[in-house]
Amino acid sequence: MFHIKKNDTVKVLAGKDKGKTGKVLRVYPKKNRAIIQGINFTKKHVKRSRQDEQGGIIQREASINLSNLAVVCKGCNQSARIGKDILNDESKVRYCKKCKEVL
């Protein structure tokens, strides 16, 4: 369904973090968004919920639209378009369209 899955290495194509790469932590298919490790940080104000816990401003990753991401191929080490194919044993695989390596 989507060209990006959890644990893929992706490159950001647009936005304030353009050109950076990171690992996909989570994908939200209904919202068409993903959270990438170390990309798109936002600051969130957190209230103290327990007596021993500290409140304040924390930094965390925000989601980014899937259209702004491209999968990085391990073979050619570049952002690549993804193709899908069915092998002889009826299993579906994703492959890099540049170097034909299975992802």
MMTF fields as JSON, N, C-alpha, C and O atoms, coordinates in Angstrom:
{
  "mmtfVersion": "1.0.0",
  "mmtfProducer": "UNKNOWN",
  "numBonds": 411,
  "numAtoms": 412,
  "numGroups": 103,
  "numChains": 1,
  "numModels": 1,
  "chainsPerModel": [1],
  "groupsPerChain": [103],
  "chainIdList": ["A"],
  "bondAtomList": [4, 2, 8, 6, 12, 10, 16, 14, 20, 18, 24, 22, 28, 26, 32, 30, 36, 34, 40, 38, 44, 42, 48, 46, 52, 50, 56, 54, 60, 58, 64, 62, 68, 66, 72, 70, 76, 74, 80, 78, 84, 82, 88, 86, 92, 90, 96, 94, 100, 98, 104, 102, 108, 106, 112, 110, 116, 114, 120, 118, 124, 122, 128, 126, 132, 130, 136, 134, 140, 138, 144, 142, 148, 146, 152, 150, 156, 154, 160, 158, 164, 162, 168, 166, 172, 170, 176, 174, 180, 178, 184, 182, 188, 186, 192, 190, 196, 194, 200, 198, 204, 202, 208, 206, 212, 210, 216, 214, 220, 218, 224, 222, 228, 226, 232, 230, 236, 234, 240, 238, 244, 242, 248, 246, 252, 250, 256, 254, 260, 258, 264, 262, 268, 266, 272, 270, 276, 274, 280, 278, 284, 282, 288, 286, 292, 290, 296, 294, 300, 298, 304, 302, 308, 306, 312, 310, 316, 314, 320, 318, 324, 322, 328, 326, 332, 330, 336, 334, 340, 338, 344, 342, 348, 346, 352, 350, 356, 354, 360, 358, 364, 362, 368, 366, 372, 370, 376, 374, 380, 378, 384, 382, 388, 386, 392, 390, 396, 394, 400, 398, 404, 402, 408, 406],
  "bondOrderList": [1, 1, 1, 1, 1, 1, 1, 1, 1, 1, 1, 1, 1, 1, 1, 1, 1, 1, 1, 1, 1, 1, 1, 1, 1, 1, 1, 1, 1, 1, 1, 1, 1, 1, 1, 1, 1, 1, 1, 1, 1, 1, 1, 1, 1, 1, 1, 1, 1, 1, 1, 1, 1, 1, 1, 1, 1, 1, 1, 1, 1, 1, 1, 1, 1, 1, 1, 1, 1, 1, 1, 1, 1, 1, 1, 1, 1, 1, 1, 1, 1, 1, 1, 1, 1, 1, 1, 1, 1, 1, 1, 1, 1, 1, 1, 1, 1, 1, 1, 1, 1, 1],
  "groupList": [{"groupName": "MET", "atomNameList": ["N", "CA", "C", "O"], "elementList": ["N", "C", "C", "O"], "formalChargeList": [0, 0, 0, 0], "bondAtomList": [1, 0, 2, 1, 3, 2], "bondOrderList": [1, 1, 2], "singleLetterCode": "M", "chemCompType": "L-PEPTIDE LINKING"}, {"groupName": "PHE", "atomNameList": ["N", "CA", "C", "O"], "elementList": ["N", "C", "C", "O"], "formalChargeList": [0, 0, 0, 0], "bondAtomList": [1, 0, 2, 1, 3, 2], "bondOrderList": [1, 1, 2], "singleLetterCode": "F", "chemCompType": "L-PEPTIDE LINKING"}, {"groupName": "HIS", "atomNameList": ["N", "CA", "C", "O"], "elementList": ["N", "C", "C", "O"], "formalChargeList": [0, 0, 0, 0], "bondAtomList": [1, 0, 2, 1, 3, 2], "bondOrderList": [1, 1, 2], "singleLetterCode": "H", "chemCompType": "L-PEPTIDE LINKING"}, {"groupName": "ILE", "atomNameList": ["N", "CA", "C", "O"], "elementList": ["N", "C", "C", "O"], "formalChargeList": [0, 0, 0, 0], "bondAtomList": [1, 0, 2, 1, 3, 2], "bondOrderList": [1, 1, 2], "singleLetterCode": "I", "chemCompType": "L-PEPTIDE LINKING"}, {"groupName": "LYS", "atomNameList": ["N", "CA", "C", "O"], "elementList": ["N", "C", "C", "O"], "formalChargeList": [0, 0, 0, 0], "bondAtomList": [1, 0, 2, 1, 3, 2], "bondOrderList": [1, 1, 2], "singleLetterCode": "K", "chemCompType": "L-PEPTIDE LINKING"}, {"groupName": "ASN", "atomNameList": ["N", "CA", "C", "O"], "elementList": ["N", "C", "C", "O"], "formalChargeList": [0, 0, 0, 0], "bondAtomList": [1, 0, 2, 1, 3, 2], "bondOrderList": [1, 1, 2], "singleLetterCode": "N", "chemCompType": "L-PEPTIDE LINKING"}, {"groupName": "ASP", "atomNameList": ["N", "CA", "C", "O"], "elementList": ["N", "C", "C", "O"], "formalChargeList": [0, 0, 0, 0], "bondAtomList": [1, 0, 2, 1, 3, 2], "bondOrderList": [1, 1, 2], "singleLetterCode": "D", "chemCompType": "L-PEPTIDE LINKING"}, {"groupName": "THR", "atomNameList": ["N", "CA", "C", "O"], "elementList": ["N", "C", "C", "O"], "formalChargeList": [0, 0, 0, 0], "bondAtomList": [1, 0, 2, 1, 3, 2], "bondOrderList": [1, 1, 2], "singleLetterCode": "T", "chemCompType": "L-PEPTIDE LINKING"}, {"groupName": "VAL", "atomNameList": ["N", "CA", "C", "O"], "elementList": ["N", "C", "C", "O"], "formalChargeList": [0, 0, 0, 0], "bondAtomList": [1, 0, 2, 1, 3, 2], "bondOrderList": [1, 1, 2], "singleLetterCode": "V", "chemCompType": "L-PEPTIDE LINKING"}, {"groupName": "LEU", "atomNameList": ["N", "CA", "C", "O"], "elementList": ["N", "C", "C", "O"], "formalChargeList": [0, 0, 0, 0], "bondAtomList": [1, 0, 2, 1, 3, 2], "bondOrderList": [1, 1, 2], "singleLetterCode": "L", "chemCompType": "L-PEPTIDE LINKING"}, {"groupName": "ALA", "atomNameList": ["N", "CA", "C", "O"], "elementList": ["N", "C", "C", "O"], "formalChargeList": [0, 0, 0, 0], "bondAtomList": [1, 0, 2, 1, 3, 2], "bondOrderList": [1, 1, 2], "singleLetterCode": "A", "chemCompType": "L-PEPTIDE LINKING"}, {"groupName": "GLY", "atomNameList": ["N", "CA", "C", "O"], "elementList": ["N", "C", "C", "O"], "formalChargeList": [0, 0, 0, 0], "bondAtomList": [1, 0, 2, 1, 3, 2], "bondOrderList": [1, 1, 2], "singleLetterCode": "G", "chemCompType": "PEPTIDE LINKING"}, {"groupName": "ARG", "atomNameList": ["N", "CA", "C", "O"], "elementList": ["N", "C", "C", "O"], "formalChargeList": [0, 0, 0, 0], "bondAtomList": [1, 0, 2, 1, 3, 2], "bondOrderList": [1, 1, 2], "singleLetterCode": "R", "chemCompType": "L-PEPTIDE LINKING"}, {"groupName": "TYR", "atomNameList": ["N", "CA", "C", "O"], "elementList": ["N", "C", "C", "O"], "formalChargeList": [0, 0, 0, 0], "bondAtomList": [1, 0, 2, 1, 3, 2], "bondOrderList": [1, 1, 2], "singleLetterCode": "Y", "chemCompType": "L-PEPTIDE LINKING"}, {"groupName": "PRO", "atomNameList": ["N", "CA", "C", "O"], "elementList": ["N", "C", "C", "O"], "formalChargeList": [0, 0, 0, 0], "bondAtomList": [1, 0, 2, 1, 3, 2], "bondOrderList": [1, 1, 2], "singleLetterCode": "P", "chemCompType": "L-PEPTIDE LINKING"}, {"groupName": "GLN", "atomNameList": ["N", "CA", "C", "O"], "elementList": ["N", "C", "C", "O"], "formalChargeList": [0, 0, 0, 0], "bondAtomList": [1, 0, 2, 1, 3, 2], "bondOrderList": [1, 1, 2], "singleLetterCode": "Q", "chemCompType": "L-PEPTIDE LINKING"}, {"groupName": "SER", "atomNameList": ["N", "CA", "C", "O"], "elementList": ["N", "C", "C", "O"], "formalChargeList": [0, 0, 0, 0], "bondAtomList": [1, 0, 2, 1, 3, 2], "bondOrderList": [1, 1, 2], "singleLetterCode": "S", "chemCompType": "L-PEPTIDE LINKING"}, {"groupName": "GLU", "atomNameList": ["N", "CA", "C", "O"], "elementList": ["N", "C", "C", "O"], "formalChargeList": [0, 0, 0, 0], "bondAtomList": [1, 0, 2, 1, 3, 2], "bondOrderList": [1, 1, 2], "singleLetterCode": "E", "chemCompType": "L-PEPTIDE LINKING"}, {"groupName": "CYS", "atomNameList": ["N", "CA", "C", "O"], "elementList": ["N", "C", "C", "O"], "formalChargeList": [0, 0, 0, 0], "bondAtomList": [1, 0, 2, 1, 3, 2], "bondOrderList": [1, 1, 2], "singleLetterCode": "C", "chemCompType": "L-PEPTIDE LINKING"}],
  "groupTypeList": [0, 1, 2, 3, 4, 4, 5, 6, 7, 8, 4, 8, 9, 10, 11, 4, 6, 4, 11, 4, 7, 11, 4, 8, 9, 12, 8, 13, 14, 4, 4, 5, 12, 10, 3, 3, 15, 11, 3, 5, 1, 7, 4, 4, 2, 8, 4, 12, 16, 12, 15, 6, 17, 15, 11, 11, 3, 3, 15, 12, 17, 10, 16, 3, 5, 9, 16, 5, 9, 10, 8, 8, 18, 4, 11, 18, 5, 15, 16, 10, 12, 3, 11, 4, 6, 3, 9, 5, 6, 17, 16, 4, 8, 12, 13, 18, 4, 4, 18, 4, 17, 8, 9],
  "groupIdList": [1, 2, 3, 4, 5, 6, 7, 8, 9, 10, 11, 12, 13, 14, 15, 16, 17, 18, 19, 20, 21, 22, 23, 24, 25, 26, 27, 28, 29, 30, 31, 32, 33, 34, 35, 36, 37, 38, 39, 40, 41, 42, 43, 44, 45, 46, 47, 48, 49, 50, 51, 52, 53, 54, 55, 56, 57, 58, 59, 60, 61, 62, 63, 64, 65, 66, 67, 68, 69, 70, 71, 72, 73, 74, 75, 76, 77, 78, 79, 80, 81, 82, 83, 84, 85, 86, 87, 88, 89, 90, 91, 92, 93, 94, 95, 96, 97, 98, 99, 100, 101, 102, 103],
  "secStructList": [7, 7, 1, 7, 7, 6, 6, 7, 3, 3, 3, 3, 7, 1, 1, 6, 6, 6, 6, 7, 3, 3, 3, 3, 3, 3, 3, 3, 6, 6, 6, 6, 3, 3, 3, 3, 6, 6, 1, 1, 3, 3, 3, 3, 3, 3, 7, 7, 7, 1, 1, 1, 1, 7, 7, 3, 3, 3, 3, 3, 3, 7, 7, 3, 3, 4, 4, 4, 3, 3, 3, 5, 7, 6, 6, 6, 7, 1, 5, 7, 7, 3, 3, 3, 3, 3, 7, 6, 6, 1, 7, 3, 3, 3, 3, 3, 6, 6, 6, 7, 7, 5, 7],
  "xCoordList": [0.82, 0.0, 0.872, 0.689, 1.812, 2.701, 4.111, 4.467, 4.908, 6.279, 7.219, 8.382, 6.749, 7.583, 7.023, 5.821, 7.928, 7.542, 8.422, 9.429, 8.03, 8.79, 10.19, 10.361, 11.185, 12.612, 13.296, 14.456, 12.625, 13.281, 14.161, 13.875, 15.222, 16.012, 15.496, 15.437, 15.121, 14.515, 15.269, 15.979, 15.101, 15.673, 14.539, 13.55, 14.675, 13.651, 13.862, 14.957, 12.799, 12.868, 12.459, 12.871, 11.656, 11.162, 10.949, 10.731, 11.012, 10.76, 12.027, 13.067, 11.941, 13.074, 14.234, 15.362, 13.985, 15.025, 15.416, 15.857, 15.264, 15.547, 16.991, 17.931, 17.144, 18.46, 18.905, 19.849, 18.259, 18.631, 18.064, 17.047, 18.736, 18.249, 18.004, 18.617, 17.093, 16.773, 15.994, 15.584, 15.794, 15.087, 13.621, 13.305, 12.737, 11.301, 10.951, 11.191, 10.386, 9.978, 8.54, 8.213, 7.682, 6.259, 5.61, 5.977, 4.645, 3.911, 2.428, 1.887, 1.78, 0.338, -0.337, -0.441, -0.807, -1.35, -2.608, -2.777, -3.486, -4.727, -4.454, -5.161, -3.432, -3.084, -2.05, -1.767, -1.472, -0.458, 0.791, 1.372, 1.203, 2.331, 3.229, 2.826, 4.444, 5.397, 6.241, 6.404, 6.779, 7.699, 9.085, 9.276, 10.057, 11.413, 12.342, 12.217, 13.273, 14.195, 15.143, 15.867, 15.123, 16.022, 15.593, 16.376, 14.374, 13.89, 12.627, 11.812, 12.466, 11.257, 10.943, 9.861, 11.887, 11.67, 10.728, 10.791, 9.852, 8.99, 9.109, 9.503, 8.767, 8.813, 7.409, 6.454, 7.287, 5.985, 6.059, 7.002, 5.061, 4.975, 4.281, 3.167, 4.943, 4.431, 4.183, 5.048, 3.001, 2.642, 3.104, 3.108, 3.489, 3.913, 2.697, 1.703, 2.773, 1.62, 1.742, 0.729, 2.977, 3.182, 4.06, 4.688, 4.1, 4.867, 6.369, 7.071, 6.858, 8.289, 8.715, 9.909, 7.76, 8.058, 8.206, 7.516, 9.107, 9.347, 8.615, 8.614, 8.0, 7.358, 8.315, 9.458, 7.858, 8.7, 8.486, 7.433, 9.497, 9.424, 10.321, 11.511, 9.746, 10.519, 10.537, 9.647, 11.569, 11.672, 11.382, 11.901, 10.552, 10.251, 9.988, 9.732, 10.056, 9.844, 8.358, 7.516, 8.049, 6.683, 6.574, 7.582, 5.35, 5.148, 5.419, 5.33, 5.751, 6.034, 5.271, 5.101, 4.815, 4.016, 4.852, 6.025, 4.247, 4.952, 5.392, 6.345, 4.72, 5.113, 6.436, 7.049, 6.888, 8.153, 9.316, 10.402, 9.105, 10.129, 10.432, 9.563, 11.685, 12.1, 12.952, 13.782, 12.755, 13.508, 14.943, 15.168, 15.912, 17.316, 17.69, 17.511, 18.211, 18.622, 19.973, 20.871, 20.119, 21.384, 22.437, 23.631, 22.023, 22.956, 23.639, 24.867, 22.84, 23.422, 23.568, 24.114, 23.088, 23.22, 22.676, 23.243, 21.583, 20.914, 19.419, 18.923, 18.7, 17.25, 16.768, 17.219, 15.855, 15.456, 13.959, 13.281, 13.458, 12.059, 11.94, 12.871, 10.774, 10.565, 9.635, 8.608, 10.003, 9.15, 8.712, 9.38, 7.602, 7.106, 7.019, 6.629, 7.391, 7.422, 7.032, 7.123, 6.594, 6.243, 7.266, 7.479, 7.9, 8.91, 8.264, 7.045, 9.1, 8.603, 7.875, 6.94, 8.297, 7.647, 6.452, 6.047, 5.887, 4.656, 4.817, 3.818, 6.044, 6.229, 6.433, 7.079, 5.871, 5.989, 7.264, 7.584, 7.98, 9.194, 9.197, 8.559, 9.931, 10.169, 11.608, 12.502, 11.832, 13.183, 13.468, 12.558, 14.761, 15.233, 15.161, 15.641, 14.568, 14.451, 15.765, 15.905, 16.733, 18.025, 18.941, 19.456, 19.15, 20.135, 19.486, 20.189, 18.159, 17.382, 17.644, 17.374, 18.162, 18.414, 17.143, 16.402, 16.894, 15.707, 15.9, 16.956, 14.883, 14.958, 14.533, 14.533],
  "yCoordList": [-1.186, 0.0, 1.261, 2.132, 1.369, 2.519, 2.085, 0.923, 2.994, 2.669, 2.737, 2.352, 3.215, 3.354, 2.483, 2.481, 1.739, 0.867, 1.156, 1.856, 0.611, 0.766, 0.187, -0.83, 0.828, 0.454, 0.722, 0.346, 1.357, 1.776, 2.991, 3.766, 3.15, 4.38, 5.279, 4.876, 6.507, 7.419, 8.736, 9.094, 9.455, 10.778, 11.783, 11.518, 12.934, 13.977, 14.792, 15.297, 14.917, 15.617, 17.082, 17.887, 17.441, 18.816, 19.189, 18.32, 20.472, 20.956, 21.467, 21.587, 21.766, 22.358, 21.394, 21.833, 20.082, 19.071, 18.438, 17.289, 19.155, 18.628, 18.126, 18.812, 16.916, 16.334, 15.408, 14.64, 15.458, 14.607, 13.199, 13.005, 12.23, 10.851, 10.367, 10.846, 9.405, 8.834, 7.55, 7.174, 6.88, 5.602, 5.838, 6.657, 5.123, 5.27, 4.563, 3.367, 5.323, 4.754, 4.254, 3.228, 5.002, 4.648, 5.232, 6.318, 4.509, 4.973, 5.026, 4.099, 6.127, 6.3, 6.264, 7.308, 5.092, 4.986, 5.818, 6.371, 5.919, 6.685, 8.174, 8.87, 8.671, 10.086, 10.379, 11.544, 9.321, 9.459, 10.163, 11.008, 9.798, 10.443, 9.405, 8.258, 9.817, 8.931, 9.74, 10.95, 9.048, 9.66, 9.108, 7.893, 10.004, 9.642, 10.014, 11.087, 9.116, 9.332, 10.497, 10.483, 11.515, 12.659, 13.707, 14.606, 13.627, 14.549, 15.26, 14.662, 16.532, 17.315, 17.437, 17.051, 17.973, 18.163, 19.326, 20.358, 19.145, 20.211, 20.259, 19.283, 21.398, 21.539, 21.391, 21.949, 20.629, 20.384, 20.758, 20.391, 21.486, 21.871, 20.753, 20.355, 20.254, 19.122, 19.564, 20.163, 19.261, 19.58, 18.456, 17.29, 18.802, 17.792, 16.959, 17.508, 15.641, 14.798, 14.123, 13.785, 13.922, 13.339, 14.266, 15.179, 14.028, 14.88, 14.801, 15.81, 13.598, 13.404, 13.656, 13.659, 13.864, 14.074, 15.562, 16.391, 15.891, 17.29, 17.662, 16.897, 18.828, 19.344, 20.24, 20.424, 20.798, 21.711, 21.569, 21.121, 21.955, 21.892, 20.751, 20.716, 19.83, 18.709, 18.797, 19.386, 18.198, 18.149, 16.732, 15.774, 16.594, 15.271, 15.354, 16.428, 14.185, 14.15, 14.284, 13.664, 15.093, 15.225, 14.451, 14.135, 14.152, 13.375, 14.243, 15.47, 13.567, 14.242, 13.5, 12.283, 14.22, 13.614, 12.636, 12.892, 11.513, 10.488, 10.968, 10.429, 11.966, 12.48, 13.228, 13.462, 13.61, 14.323, 13.389, 13.855, 12.076, 11.088, 10.185, 9.914, 9.717, 8.739, 7.682, 8.012, 6.419, 5.325, 5.362, 5.588, 5.137, 5.084, 3.625, 2.78, 3.332, 1.989, 1.681, 2.523, 0.477, 0.087, -0.249, -0.115, -0.679, -1.053, 0.137, 0.2, 1.091, 2.254, 3.45, 4.479, 3.331, 4.341, 5.703, 6.737, 5.704, 6.923, 6.765, 5.652, 7.892, 7.798, 7.235, 7.66, 6.283, 5.579, 5.379, 5.39, 5.195, 4.828, 3.331, 2.565, 2.936, 1.546, 0.86, 1.416, -0.35, -1.187, -2.391, -2.765, -2.997, -4.186, -5.328, -5.134, -6.537, -7.692, -8.929, -8.948, -9.967, -11.245, -12.274, -12.456, -12.948, -13.948, -15.292, -15.441, -16.27, -17.604, -18.293, -19.062, -18.023, -18.663, -17.859, -18.001, -17.004, -16.251, -15.185, -14.731, -14.782, -13.74, -12.391, -12.294, -11.359, -10.005, -9.366, -9.511, -8.666, -7.97, -6.56, -6.279, -5.675, -4.33, -4.269, -4.871, -3.539, -3.456, -2.037, -1.264, -1.714, -0.417, -0.432, -1.373, 0.599, 0.644, 1.018, 0.811, 1.567, 1.931, 0.714, 0.41, 0.011, -1.069, -2.455, -3.465, -2.508, -3.774, -4.613, -5.814, -4.009, -4.756, -4.84, -3.863, -6.017, -6.224, -5.503, -5.612, -4.77, -4.042, -4.91, -4.46],
  "zCoordList": [0.0, 0.0, 0.0, -0.85, 0.938, 0.993, 0.658, 0.855, 0.16, -0.195, 0.998, 0.879, 2.144, 3.334, 4.45, 4.717, 5.1, 6.205, 7.412, 7.307, 8.556, 9.789, 9.609, 8.937, 10.204, 10.174, 8.835, 8.671, 7.869, 6.633, 6.926, 7.839, 6.153, 6.199, 5.086, 3.924, 5.454, 4.485, 4.445, 5.385, 3.332, 3.15, 3.018, 2.335, 3.667, 3.611, 2.339, 2.09, 1.533, 0.254, 0.343, -0.492, 1.339, 1.445, 2.905, 3.75, 3.195, 4.54, 5.201, 4.554, 6.484, 7.204, 7.388, 7.612, 7.3, 7.456, 6.122, 6.096, 5.033, 3.694, 3.594, 3.996, 3.05, 2.869, 3.985, 3.799, 5.13, 6.259, 6.08, 5.414, 6.682, 6.644, 8.058, 9.012, 8.178, 9.475, 9.327, 8.228, 10.45, 10.487, 10.835, 11.697, 10.165, 10.41, 11.728, 11.888, 12.655, 13.939, 13.915, 14.512, 13.21, 13.185, 11.942, 11.494, 11.385, 10.209, 10.564, 11.166, 10.183, 10.382, 9.02, 8.375, 8.549, 7.192, 6.956, 5.869, 7.941, 7.746, 7.607, 6.877, 8.304, 8.242, 7.157, 6.877, 6.532, 5.491, 6.018, 5.337, 7.258, 7.914, 8.584, 8.78, 8.931, 9.597, 10.571, 10.415, 11.588, 12.532, 12.239, 12.186, 12.047, 11.685, 12.839, 13.429, 13.152, 14.253, 13.951, 12.956, 14.841, 14.705, 13.702, 13.394, 13.179, 12.154, 12.647, 13.348, 12.282, 12.536, 14.029, 14.473, 14.796, 16.233, 16.499, 15.832, 17.487, 17.977, 19.489, 20.127, 20.047, 21.504, 22.059, 21.517, 23.151, 23.757, 25.232, 25.932, 25.688, 27.09, 27.858, 27.518, 28.891, 29.652, 31.091, 31.73, 31.581, 32.955, 33.871, 33.477, 35.075, 36.036, 36.449, 36.924, 36.27, 36.572, 37.936, 38.547, 38.423, 39.746, 40.562, 40.024, 41.856, 42.753, 42.449, 42.511, 42.119, 41.904, 40.448, 40.149, 39.555, 38.138, 37.849, 38.443, 36.937, 36.596, 35.311, 34.346, 35.302, 34.104, 33.347, 33.764, 32.237, 31.487, 29.998, 29.544, 29.245, 27.786, 27.313, 27.624, 26.567, 26.034, 24.511, 23.898, 23.912, 22.46, 22.01, 22.585, 20.98, 20.452, 18.959, 18.414, 18.302, 16.862, 16.548, 17.198, 15.552, 15.064, 13.757, 13.124, 13.365, 12.134, 10.907, 10.955, 9.81, 8.543, 7.45, 7.529, 6.439, 5.382, 4.562, 4.291, 4.166, 3.403, 2.031, 1.468, 1.485, 0.171, 0.216, -0.825, 1.417, 1.574, 1.887, 2.231, 1.773, 2.12, 0.942, 0.113, 0.871, -0.138, 0.556, 1.404, 0.204, 0.792, 0.262, -0.927, 1.156, 0.762, 0.52, 1.396, -0.675, -1.049, -0.414, -0.423, 0.137, 0.756, -0.29, -0.021, -1.473, -2.52, -3.163, -3.215, -3.659, -4.331, -3.388, -3.784, -2.148, -1.096, -1.519, -1.167, -2.27, -2.698, -2.47, -2.298, -2.469, -2.412, -3.738, -4.802, -3.673, -4.885, -4.919, -3.891, -6.137, -6.289, -6.044, -6.293, -5.55, -5.15, -6.138, -6.529, -6.537, -7.356, -6.539, -5.575, -6.916, -6.217, -7.211, -8.362, -6.755, -7.63, -6.842, -5.614, -7.557, -6.937, -7.398, -8.597, -6.434, -6.74, -7.066, -6.994, -7.428, -7.789, -6.638, -6.865, -5.413, -4.257, -3.746, -2.593, -4.625, -4.348, -3.252, -2.694, -2.937, -1.927, -2.607, -3.65, -1.997, -2.526, -1.98, -0.801, -2.836, -2.42, -2.987, -4.001, -2.311, -2.8, -3.302, -2.707, -4.402, -4.936, -5.401, -5.702, -5.451, -5.931, -7.456, -8.088, -8.047, -9.503, -10.19, -11.395, -9.442, -10.028, -10.125, -11.201, -9.001, -8.981, -8.891, -8.858, -8.85, -8.822, -7.565, -7.57, -6.492, -5.265, -4.427, -4.31, -3.843, -3.015, -1.686, -1.064, -1.255, 0.015, 1.166, 2.311]
}
